[in-house]
Amino acid sequence: MSRLDVYSAVHKMQRARLFELAVEAGKADPDDAVVTARIAAAVEALADELTAHAGHEERFIHPLLRQTAPALAEALDDAHGELDARLDHLRHVSRTCATSAEDPNTLYR
């Protein structure tokens, strides 16, 4: 009997979307305001989705982990805290790139 793996599939999909978005940003003409705005919006949407996903894990998965693997639950809580900070920074960069005349490559970098 195999164990139910509730982590792998969704996280593989999220990584694939992150890499696809990075490739799209790398191919884009950074001087094209329409493309830059579209990529910035995609970054915002994916960041929102990742934040919601982390919230669902914290609500439904982490309480179960605290009962059986408290050290793992604590490590995941810490990782989510770091993720929140990084996503907030990414959102800020995304908004700045979409609305300013600064270096248009900033979002890609």
Secondary structure, DSSP 8 states (H G I E B T S, - for coil): -----SSHHHHHHHHHHHHHHHHHHHHS-TT-HHHHHHHHHHHHHHHHHHHHHHHHIIIIIHHHHHHH-HHHHHHHHHHHHHHHHHHHHHHHHHHHHHHSSS-TTTTT-
